[in-house]
Amino acid sequence: MPLPDLCIDEEIAALVDAFYARVRADAALGPIFAAHVDDWPRHLARLTDFWSSVLRGTARYEGQPMARHLALPHLSAGLFRRWLELFHETTAALPNAALRRNADAAAERIARSLWSGWRTANAPDAPPSDPAP
């Protein structure tokens, strides 16, 4: 549930910047993002809007994250687990404990939803698997 007073947008921007710096440097995830993101400042601003909408209910994000992820080839539960690991490593350093808890819970829900949608669209006969570490 979005909480308008959970944090300020600068905290979300710092989280997004720190997290995606880890993602870009990661051996597994970095190449995937590098192949699909041409303008990192614009992408980070869009992701900040996304997380602000999720966590604070600002409704600034306009987009279809499911459709974007469905179009990516060769995703796996392991990649979603790695995304979550990096996210949790990033949030562990946050001084705002409420932001950390809410962001972690939202990331878990988002990863499960995106993985489930991707698997249903791209590998409907595959056995179920959970991206949670």
Buried (B, 14 or more C-beta within 10 A) or exposed (E): EBEEEBBEBEBBBBBBBBBBBBBBEBEBBEEBBEEEBEEBEEBBBBBBBBBBBBBBEBEBBEEEBBEEBBEBEEBBBEBBBBBBBBBBEBBEEBEBEEBBEBBBEBBBEBBBBBBBBBBEEBEEEEEEBEBEE
